[in-house]
């Protein structure tokens, strides 16, 4: 029995060991770099030789600029860097304050509470030549950390001692326009941070905060500072586990937010709209600590990262350039004598200049990539118009959110969204009939609003099916048309619902006026429009296998005989039109290509527009008179 128990324990130990090895390899080797490791190539060489061989394979760009900035400018620990809208460098430093093992209690409370804030400017602005041209930020901060400048020129800052995030506008530097978190109070709820590290701001004003040292999470906010979503955790083995998310950068052309996960030695990228994990970037040459990351869309997309020292590890402390498409290291950079404790990195949008901050020694480095400038000069010499950047699609890299969005609508989600839209249009038509008979149309307004909402949700929640790297994408014009008709249909439905509700609230007239007055003519016209829209959809849907003449003839006969001449059958015709729309969608089998690229898209857009016009005609004829019911209108508008 004892030997059996020992055997079982040995098996368990082997399983655990194998799982640990498998996890480590899977995490570290995200994108293989040929020749850098494996295949027993370096078995006979020392680790130092491996590192040297790996560095020799990389381009040593960008190049270090000596004596930059002005050496007479005194700085403390440099924690953050940012570029303003004019291309000037902002340096966020701690002056005489130092973060060491005595700065915080074990519960992350700042030990200097009661002392005055830093009395000298903590934000220094340098021009391209390294000359100090401005400074501010005195008597505001205790332990500065992250700095970001958005497109409006607002400066966003984090202070780990105060556990707060600040926003300063260009015309107000003494008082922040927005403050998040409670001063000196650490926490992990929606109102508190614990040593927040970084901020990234989107072009629409939404922004992200890395609540890094204690809470290991990323939060997304609206421009007003309201939480939209958050993700991240401290324990586990999946891609949402952070160990100090230390810096953030946005790749808006790819719809991604990337975080420097410091103690896991990786750059983790997520979709900026919903926080879905996209992919990791990591390398054995970078090591197990990665302090900061910056993104540039230049040359198809680049990440600039800086690592940090770790014990006696022989991995050099340097800056590295990662090709976003392939995930491979393409370049490395460092000043003469190397980096010691880099803390932040920032790059210009064209990748022509890169800046690195160090907290020990207290200094800032500038690097310039002449190859990018030369390539830009050649491009401008050959092309008369301003060139636009292109992004290559690789099977080893995730698509941007915009690319995935378009592919999903064309190759997968379009069918589901069209089916949902057809069903909801039928329900809307039925609701209009019931509302017409009961002299109430509030239900119709609600269903039209639901139809618009369902169409948008079906459009946005589709399963994204990535094409292979060798597939050829359709023309951008067709992509724009197909994407536009869905949004136009949803917008028209929502406007129709709003118009219905407004008209519904303005008037109460007798049933007699509805049946024998102008309402009768409007109802007949609306029924004809809806039936014609259904017929157009049916004809466009049937072009892939030839017309279904039996159903079309039946529908045409009802339109000619009953809709235009006999009002008593209006209700039946509306129901028949909706039914034909559903049957045409579900029973007619043609190729997906004909539905997507033929007349189907145009017919569907026309049907949505005609339905909105029909609903508007109905409500105008139905209603004349009383003041608006503001409560329900406000609810629908919101």
C-alpha positions in Angstrom: 0.0 0.0 0.0 2.8 2.4 0.9 4.6 1.7 -2.4 1.3 2.3 -4.3 0.8 5.6 -2.4 4.3 6.7 -3.2 3.8 5.9 -6.8 0.6 8.0 -7.0 2.4 10.9 -5.4 5.2 10.7 -7.9 2.7 10.7 -10.8 1.0 13.8 -9.3 4.3 15.5 -8.9 5.2 14.8 -12.6 1.9 16.1 -13.8 2.2 19.3 -11.8 5.8 19.8 -13.1 4.8 19.1 -16.7 1.9 21.6 -16.4 4.2 24.3 -15.0 6.7 23.7 -17.8 3.9 23.8 -20.5 2.5 27.0 -19.0 5.9 28.7 -18.9 6.7 27.8 -22.5 3.2 28.8 -23.7 3.5 32.1 -22.0 7.0 33.0 -22.9 7.1 31.8 -26.5 4.2 33.7 -28.0 5.9 34.4 -31.3 8.9 32.2 -32.3 11.9 34.1 -33.5 13.9 31.8 -35.8 17.5 31.2 -34.5 17.0 32.9 -31.2 16.4 29.8 -29.2 15.6 26.1 -29.4 16.8 23.3 -31.7 19.9 22.8 -29.6 21.7 25.5 -31.7 23.2 27.1 -28.6 23.7 24.0 -26.5 27.5 24.3 -26.6 27.6 28.0 -25.9 27.2 30.0 -22.8 24.1 32.1 -22.1 26.1 35.3 -22.7 26.9 34.0 -26.2 23.3 33.4 -26.8 22.4 37.0 -25.8 25.2 38.5 -27.9 24.2 36.4 -31.0 20.6 37.4 -30.6 21.5 41.1 -30.3 23.7 40.9 -33.4 20.7 39.7 -35.4 18.7 42.9 -34.6 19.0 46.3 -36.1 20.5 48.7 -33.7 18.0 51.5 -34.3 16.9 54.1 -33.3 20.2 55.8 -32.5 21.1 57.5 -29.2 21.4 61.3 -29.2 24.2 62.4 -26.9 23.9 65.3 -24.5 20.2 65.5 -24.7 18.4 67.2 -22.9 20.2 70.2 -21.5 22.4 68.7 -18.8 22.0 71.8 -16.6 18.4 70.9 -15.9 18.0 69.1 -12.6 15.6 66.2 -12.3 14.6 63.7 -9.7 13.4 60.1 -10.3 11.9 60.4 -13.8 8.7 58.3 -13.7 6.8 59.3 -16.8 7.1 60.8 -20.4 4.5 62.1 -22.8 4.5 64.0 -26.1 2.1 67.0 -26.4 0.2 68.1 -29.4 3.2 70.2 -30.6 5.6 67.3 -30.4 7.3 68.6 -27.3 8.4 66.2 -24.6 6.8 66.4 -21.1 8.9 64.9 -18.3 7.1 63.9 -15.0 9.7 63.6 -12.2 9.8 63.4 -8.4 12.3 66.1 -7.6 13.7 65.2 -4.1 11.0 62.7 -3.2 12.1 59.0 -3.6 10.0 55.9 -3.7 11.8 53.2 -1.6 10.9 50.5 0.9 10.0 53.1 3.6 7.5 55.1 1.4 4.4 53.0 2.1 3.0 50.9 5.0 2.2 47.2 4.4 -1.4 48.3 3.7 -0.2 50.7 0.9 -0.7 53.9 2.9 1.7 56.7 2.1 3.9 57.4 5.1 4.5 61.1 4.2 0.9 62.2 4.9 1.1 65.5 6.6 4.1 66.6 4.7 3.8 69.3 2.0 3.7 68.2 -1.7 6.7 68.7 -3.9 7.3 72.5 -3.9 9.2 72.7 -7.3 7.8 72.0 -10.8 7.3 68.3 -11.4 6.5 68.7 -15.1 9.2 69.9 -17.5 8.7 70.6 -21.1 11.6 70.2 -23.6 11.7 71.1 -27.3 13.3 69.0 -30.0 16.8 70.3 -29.3 16.5 69.5 -25.5 16.0 73.0 -24.3 13.7 73.5 -21.3 10.9 75.8 -22.5 8.3 75.4 -19.8 7.7 73.9 -16.3 4.7 73.6 -13.9 3.2 71.2 -11.4 4.6 72.6 -8.1 2.7 72.0 -4.8 0.5 69.4 -6.3 2.1 65.9 -6.2 3.9 63.6 -3.8 5.0 60.5 -5.7 4.4 61.2 -9.5 4.1 58.2 -11.7 2.3 58.3 -15.1 1.7 61.1 -17.6 -0.4 61.3 -20.8 -1.5 64.0 -23.2 -4.7 63.6 -25.2 -5.6 65.1 -28.6 -7.2 68.1 -27.0 -4.0 69.0 -25.1 -5.3 67.8 -21.7 -2.6 66.4 -19.4 -3.5 63.3 -17.4 -1.3 62.3 -14.4 -1.2 59.7 -11.7 0.2 59.9 -8.2 0.8 56.6 -6.4 1.0 58.3 -3.0 -2.4 60.0 -3.3 -3.9 57.0 -5.2 -5.5 59.4 -7.6 -5.8 60.3 -11.3 -5.8 63.9 -12.4 -6.8 65.7 -15.6 -5.5 69.3 -16.3 -6.7 71.4 -19.2 -4.3 73.5 -21.3 -5.6 76.7 -19.7 -5.7 75.6 -16.1 -2.6 74.1 -14.4 -3.3 74.9 -10.8 -6.6 73.1 -10.4 -7.4 69.8 -12.1 -10.6 69.6 -14.2 -11.2 66.0 -13.1 -10.0 64.0 -10.1 -10.6 60.3 -9.7 -9.9 58.4 -6.4 -9.8 59.6 -2.8 -6.7 61.4 -1.6 -4.3 59.1 0.3 -7.0 56.4 0.6 -6.2 53.1 -1.2 -9.0 50.8 -2.2 -10.3 48.4 -4.8 -13.9 49.6 -5.5 -15.3 51.9 -8.1 -14.3 55.0 -6.2 -10.8 54.1 -5.2 -7.5 53.2 -6.7 -4.4 51.7 -5.2 -1.2 53.1 -6.7 -2.6 53.8 -10.2 0.2 53.8 -12.8 -0.9 55.0 -16.2 -3.7 56.6 -18.4 -4.5 56.2 -22.1 -7.0 58.4 -23.8 -9.0 57.6 -27.0 -9.8 60.1 -29.7 -13.5 60.1 -28.6 -12.6 61.1 -25.1 -13.0 57.6 -23.4 -10.0 56.8 -21.3 -8.3 53.9 -19.5 -6.6 53.7 -16.2 -4.1 51.0 -15.1 -4.8 50.5 -11.4 -1.5 48.7 -11.3 0.5 48.0 -8.1 -2.2 46.6 -5.9 -5.4 45.9 -7.8 -4.0 44.5 -11.0 -6.8 45.8 -13.2 -7.6 48.1 -16.1 -10.7 50.4 -16.0 -12.4 52.1 -18.9 -14.2 55.5 -18.3 -16.4 57.8 -20.3 -15.2 61.4 -20.8 -17.1 62.4 -17.7 -15.3 59.9 -15.5 -18.0 57.2 -15.4 -16.9 53.6 -15.4 -17.8 51.7 -18.6 -16.0 48.4 -17.9 -13.0 46.9 -16.2 -11.0 43.7 -16.4 -8.0 42.1 -14.8 -7.2 39.9 -11.7 -4.2 39.1 -9.5 -4.3 35.3 -9.5 -4.7 32.6 -12.0 -3.0 31.5 -15.3 -5.0 33.1 -18.0 -4.4 36.2 -20.1 -6.5 38.5 -17.8 -4.1 37.9 -14.9 -1.9 41.0 -14.3 1.2 41.3 -12.2 1.5 45.1 -12.1 0.0 46.6 -15.3 2.6 49.4 -15.4 2.0 51.3 -18.6 -0.7 51.6 -21.3 -0.6 52.5 -25.0 -3.4 52.7 -27.6 -3.3 51.3 -31.1 -6.5 53.0 -32.3 -5.9 52.0 -35.9 -6.2 48.4 -34.8 -8.8 49.0 -32.1 -6.5 47.8 -29.4 -5.3 48.8 -26.0 -1.9 47.3 -24.9 -0.5 47.1 -21.4 3.0 46.5 -20.1 2.4 43.7 -17.7 5.6 44.4 -15.7 6.3 41.3 -13.7 5.0 38.9 -16.3 7.4 40.2 -18.9 4.8 40.7 -21.6 2.8 43.2 -23.6 -0.9 42.2 -23.4 -3.3 43.6 -26.0 -7.1 43.8 -25.6 -9.9 45.2 -27.8 -10.5 48.8 -26.7 -14.2 48.6 -27.2 -15.0 45.6 -24.9 -11.8 44.4 -23.2 -11.6 41.1 -25.2 -8.1 39.6 -25.1 -6.3 39.8 -28.5 -2.7 38.6 -28.1 0.6 38.8 -26.1 4.0 39.9 -27.1 7.0 38.4 -25.2 10.6 37.2 -25.7 13.3 35.5 -23.7 15.6 38.3 -24.8 13.4 40.9 -23.1 13.2 38.8 -20.0 10.7 38.5 -17.2 10.3 42.2 -16.5 8.8 44.7 -19.0 8.3 48.2 -17.7 6.7 50.2 -20.4 5.4 50.1 -24.0 4.6 52.7 -26.7 2.9 52.2 -30.1 3.6 53.7 -33.4 1.6 53.0 -36.6 4.7 53.5 -38.7 5.8 50.7 -41.1 2.7 48.6 -40.5 2.8 49.1 -36.7 5.6 48.9 -34.1 5.8 48.5 -30.3 8.7 50.1 -28.4 9.4 48.5 -25.0 11.9 48.7 -22.2 12.7 45.9 -19.8 14.3 46.1 -16.4 16.9 44.5 -14.2 16.2 41.2 -12.5 18.6 39.8 -10.0 21.6 38.2 -11.7 19.9 37.6 -15.0 22.3 38.0 -17.9 19.5 39.5 -20.1 20.6 43.0 -21.0 18.5 46.0 -19.9 17.7 47.8 -23.2 14.9 49.1 -25.4 13.5 46.8 -28.1 11.4 47.3 -31.2 8.6 44.7 -31.9 7.0 44.3 -35.3 3.3 44.3 -34.5 2.3 42.1 -37.4 4.7 39.2 -36.9 5.4 39.7 -33.2 9.2 39.3 -33.8 11.9 41.6 -32.4 13.2 43.8 -35.2 15.5 46.3 -33.4 17.1 47.3 -30.2 18.4 50.6 -28.7 20.3 51.8 -25.7 22.7 54.7 -24.9 26.4 54.2 -24.7 26.9 52.4 -21.4 23.4 50.9 -21.6 20.3 51.5 -19.6 20.1 50.8 -15.8 16.5 51.3 -14.6 14.3 52.4 -17.4 10.8 53.3 -16.3 8.9 54.7 -19.3 9.1 55.0 -23.1 7.3 57.2 -25.6 7.5 57.4 -29.4 6.4 59.9 -32.0 3.6 58.7 -34.3 6.0 58.3 -37.2 8.5 56.4 -35.1 11.2 58.9 -35.9 12.0 59.7 -32.3 11.9 57.6 -29.1 12.4 58.8 -25.6 13.2 56.7 -22.5 13.0 57.8 -18.8 15.2 56.3 -16.0 14.5 56.5 -12.3 18.1 55.6 -11.4 20.2 57.4 -12.5 17.8 60.4 -12.9 17.8 61.0 -16.7 16.0 61.1 -20.0 17.4 59.7 -23.3 16.4 60.5 -26.9 16.8 58.2 -29.8 16.4 59.0 -33.5 15.5 56.6 -36.3 17.0 58.0 -39.5 15.8 55.1 -41.6 12.2 56.1 -41.1 12.9 59.7 -42.1 14.8 58.6 -45.2 12.0 56.3 -46.2 9.5 59.2 -45.7 11.6 61.5 -47.9 11.7 58.9 -50.7 8.0 58.4 -50.5 7.3 62.1 -50.6 9.6 62.5 -53.6 7.8 59.8 -55.6 4.2 60.4 -54.6 2.4 63.7 -55.1 -0.3 63.1 -52.5 0.1 62.4 -48.8 0.6 58.6 -48.4 -1.6 56.6 -46.0 -0.3 53.8 -43.8 -1.3 50.2 -44.6 -1.5 47.3 -42.2 -0.5 43.8 -43.3 -2.7 40.9 -42.1 -0.8 38.0 -40.7 -2.1 34.7 -39.6 -0.1 35.0 -36.4 -1.6 38.4 -35.4 -5.1 39.3 -34.5 -7.2 41.6 -36.8 -8.0 45.1 -35.7 -11.6 45.6 -34.4 -12.5 47.5 -37.6 -11.2 44.8 -39.9 -12.9 42.0 -37.9 -16.1 44.0 -37.9 -16.3 44.2 -41.6 -15.3 40.6 -42.2 -17.9 39.4 -39.7 -20.7 41.3 -41.4 -19.7 39.9 -44.8 -18.9 36.3 -44.0 -20.9 35.3 -40.9 -22.9 37.7 -39.0 -24.8 39.2 -41.9 -27.1 36.3 -42.3 -28.0 36.2 -38.6 -28.6 40.0 -38.5 -30.8 39.9 -41.6 -32.9 37.1 -40.1 -33.3 39.0 -36.8 -34.2 42.2 -38.7 -36.8 40.4 -40.8 -38.5 38.8 -37.8 -38.6 42.1 -35.9 -39.9 44.0 -39.0 -42.8 41.5 -39.1 -43.5 42.1 -35.4 -43.4 45.8 -36.0 -46.0 45.5 -38.8 -48.2 43.4 -36.6 -47.9 45.9 -33.8 -48.9 48.7 -36.2 -52.0 46.7 -37.2 -53.0 46.2 -33.6 -52.3 49.8 -32.7 -54.4 51.0 -35.6 -57.4 48.9 -34.5 -57.1 49.9 -30.8 -56.4 53.6 -31.5 -53.1 53.2 -29.6 -49.6 53.1 -31.2 -47.3 53.3 -28.2 -46.7 49.5 -28.5 -45.7 50.1 -32.2 -43.2 52.7 -31.1 -41.7 50.4 -28.5 -41.4 47.5 -31.0 -39.8 49.7 -33.6 -37.2 50.8 -31.0 -36.6 47.2 -30.1 -36.2 46.4 -33.8 -33.5 49.1 -34.1 -31.8 47.9 -31.0 -31.8 44.3 -32.1 -30.4 45.1 -35.5 -27.5 47.0 -33.9 -26.9 44.2 -31.4 -27.0 41.5 -34.0 -24.5 43.7 -36.0 -22.1 44.2 -33.1 -22.2 40.8 -31.4 -21.5 38.6 -34.4 -18.9 35.9 -34.3 -15.7 37.2 -36.0 -14.3 34.9 -38.6 -10.8 35.9 -39.5 -9.7 35.3 -43.1 -6.4 33.6 -43.9 -3.5 35.8 -44.7 -3.6 34.8 -48.3 -7.3 35.7 -48.9 -8.1 38.7 -51.0 -10.5 41.2 -49.4 -13.3 42.8 -51.5 -13.2 46.4 -52.5 -13.6 49.1 -49.9 -16.6 50.6 -51.6 -18.7 47.5 -51.3 -17.6 47.1 -47.7 -18.7 50.6 -46.9 -22.1 50.1 -48.7 -22.9 46.9 -46.8 -21.9 48.3 -43.5 -23.7 51.6 -44.1 -27.1 50.1 -44.9 -27.4 48.3 -41.6 -26.6 51.4 -39.6 -29.0 53.5 -41.8 -31.8 51.0 -41.3 -31.3 51.0 -37.5 -31.2 54.8 -37.5 -34.4 55.1 -39.6 -36.2 52.6 -37.3 -35.2 54.5 -34.2 -36.3 57.8 -35.8 -39.6 56.3 -36.9 -40.2 55.0 -33.3 -39.5 58.5 -31.9 -41.8 60.1 -34.5 -44.5 57.6 -33.6 -44.3 58.4 -30.0 -44.2 62.1 -30.4 -47.2 62.0 -32.7 -49.0 59.6 -30.4 -48.7 62.1 -27.6 -49.8 65.1 -29.5 -53.4 64.1 -30.4 -56.5 62.1 -29.5 -59.0 61.9 -32.3 -62.1 59.7 -32.8 -62.0 56.3 -34.4 -64.4 57.7 -37.1 -61.8 60.3 -38.2 -59.2 57.5 -38.4 -61.4 55.3 -40.6 -63.1 57.9 -42.8 -60.8 60.9 -42.8 -57.2 61.3 -44.0 -56.1 58.3 -42.0 -57.8 55.9 -44.4 -55.7 57.2 -47.3 -52.5 57.2 -45.3 -53.1 53.7 -44.1 -53.7 52.4 -47.6 -50.5 54.2 -48.8 -48.5 52.7 -45.9 -49.8 49.2 -46.6 -48.9 49.5 -50.3 -45.4 50.8 -49.4 -44.8 47.9 -47.0 -46.1 45.3 -49.5 -43.9 46.8 -52.2 -40.9 46.7 -49.9 -41.6 43.1 -49.2 -41.9 42.4 -52.9 -38.6 44.1 -53.6 -36.9 42.1 -50.9 -38.4 38.9 -52.3 -37.3 39.6 -55.8 -33.8 40.6 -54.7 -33.6 37.5 -52.5 -34.7 35.2 -55.4 -32.1 36.3 -57.9 -29.7 33.6 -57.0 -31.9 30.6 -58.2 -34.5 32.4 -60.3 -37.8 33.9 -59.2 -40.4 32.1 -57.1 -43.2 33.2 -59.4 -46.0 31.6 -57.3 -45.5 33.7 -54.2 -44.7 36.9 -56.2 -47.8 36.6 -58.3 -49.9 36.0 -55.2 -48.4 39.1 -53.5 -48.8 41.2 -56.6 -52.4 40.3 -57.0 -53.2 41.2 -53.4 -51.4 44.5 -53.9 -53.3 45.4 -57.1 -56.8 44.2 -56.1 -57.0 44.7 -52.3 -54.5 47.3 -51.1 -55.2 49.9 -53.8 -58.9 49.4 -54.2 -60.3 47.8 -51.0 -59.4 49.2 -47.6 -61.2 46.4 -45.7 -58.2 44.0 -46.4 -55.5 46.4 -45.4 -54.8 44.5 -42.2 -54.5 41.1 -44.0 -52.2 42.6 -46.6 -49.8 44.0 -44.0 -49.6 40.7 -42.3 -49.1 38.9 -45.7 -46.3 41.3 -46.6 -44.5 40.6 -43.4 -45.1 36.9 -43.8 -43.7 37.0 -47.4 -40.7 38.9 -46.1 -40.0 36.1 -43.6 -40.7 33.3 -46.0 -38.5 34.9 -48.6 -35.7 35.1 -46.0 -36.0 31.6 -44.7 -37.2 29.4 -47.6 -35.5 30.8 -50.7 -32.1 29.2 -51.0 -29.6 31.1 -53.0 -25.9 31.5 -52.7 -24.6 33.8 -49.9 -22.8 35.8 -52.6 -26.0 36.8 -54.4 -27.6 38.0 -51.1 -24.6 39.9 -50.0 -23.3 41.3 -53.2 -26.4 41.4 -55.4 -29.4 43.6 -55.0 -30.2 42.2 -51.6 -28.3 44.9 -49.7 -29.9 47.8 -51.6 -33.4 46.2 -51.4 -33.0 45.8 -47.6 -31.9 49.4 -47.2 -34.9 50.5 -49.3 -37.3 48.4 -47.3 -36.0 50.0 -44.0 -36.5 53.5 -45.5 -39.9 52.7 -46.8 -41.0 51.2 -43.5 -39.9 54.3 -41.7 -41.8 56.5 -44.2 -44.9 54.4 -43.9 -44.8 54.6 -40.1 -44.4 58.4 -40.4 -47.4 58.7 -42.7 -49.5 56.5 -40.4 -48.7 58.6 -37.3 -49.2 61.9 -39.1 -52.6 60.9 -40.3 -53.5 59.3 -37.0 -52.6 62.2 -34.8 -53.5 65.9 -34.7 -53.6 67.9 -31.5 -52.6 67.5 -27.9 -49.3 68.5 -26.3 -46.5 66.0 -26.0 -46.2 63.4 -23.3 -42.7 64.4 -22.2 -42.0 61.5 -19.9 -42.2 58.7 -22.5 -40.5 60.8 -25.2 -37.5 61.5 -22.9 -37.3 57.8 -22.1 -37.2 56.8 -25.8 -34.7 59.6 -26.7 -32.4 58.5 -23.9 
